């Protein structure tokens, strides 16, 4: 096993074990976008597990230091990136700010919350990157506030083509602690899914907007027979 993959595999195994990530290609989940998906991710569950929460914080700090150097501040993306961002900022001894999903409706009507006089550049912390839209909206808000974005780190990414292209266009470097391919590798090793499920799971990643679960073998004939019998009654 490549030693560089060890942390990514360890985090993937943990996400599966606590059901922060669920895989079910036969009974898909529905995202807010309306997409049908064989995977659902809720990284907020990590916060209830101190040992792994600490490990992820350490991996974030190592990744940020290695890839971007020490930034002036950490910026968390609401809401999933806020808690992890605070932990990272505390570990690195630097200021923290966070980016709202929408403009505050009263007071100063801020999008970025925090004392921005404490620094002029930041690394953004996310919990999950899917299509990249909300993550890059946060980047745009920071740039509008004259904060240089050195890059972004996330716990997990699906690695969707749409997100890869969007991050490239926005000129934002993204480093995820683990990703979809590694998660599938670990899910097979741990028996969460079977080898026969991989085809459907890989097809979803290639075209998530048009993906549909595969019908079980022989299901078409049975379904037609049931429909005929129902109509005859």
JOUR-V869483 format. One record per backbone hydrogen bond with DSSP energy under -1.0 kcal/mol. NH is the residue of the N-H (numbers start at 1). CO is the residue of the C=O. If there is no record, write none. Layout:
nh & co
NH & CO
NH & CO
//
This chain:
nh & co
5 & 2
9 & 5
10 & 6
11 & 7
12 & 8
13 & 9
14 & 10
15 & 11
16 & 12
17 & 13
18 & 14
20 & 15
21 & 15
22 & 40
24 & 38
29 & 37
31 & 35
34 & 31
37 & 29
40 & 22
42 & 20
45 & 42
46 & 43
47 & 44
48 & 45
49 & 46
53 & 49
54 & 50
55 & 51
56 & 52
57 & 53
58 & 54
59 & 55
60 & 56
61 & 57
62 & 58
63 & 59
64 & 60
65 & 61
66 & 62
67 & 63
68 & 64
74 & 95
75 & 123
76 & 97
77 & 125
78 & 99
81 & 77
82 & 79
85 & 81
86 & 82
87 & 83
88 & 84
89 & 85
90 & 86
91 & 87
92 & 88
93 & 89
94 & 89
97 & 74
98 & 113
99 & 76
100 & 111
104 & 110
109 & 106
113 & 98
116 & 114
118 & 115
122 & 148
123 & 73
124 & 151
125 & 75
126 & 153
129 & 156
136 & 132
137 & 133
138 & 134
139 & 135
140 & 136
141 & 137
142 & 138
143 & 139
144 & 140
145 & 141
146 & 143
147 & 142
148 & 120
150 & 122
152 & 173
153 & 124
154 & 175
156 & 127
158 & 129
164 & 160
165 & 161
166 & 162
167 & 163
168 & 164
169 & 165
170 & 166
172 & 167
175 & 152
177 & 154
178 & 155
180 & 157
183 & 179
184 & 180
185 & 181
186 & 182
187 & 183
188 & 184
189 & 185
190 & 186
192 & 187
193 & 187
197 & 194
198 & 195
201 & 197
202 & 198
203 & 199
204 & 200
205 & 201
206 & 202
207 & 203
210 & 207
219 & 216
222 & 218
223 & 219
224 & 220
225 & 221
226 & 222
227 & 223
228 & 224
229 & 225
230 & 226
231 & 227
232 & 228
//
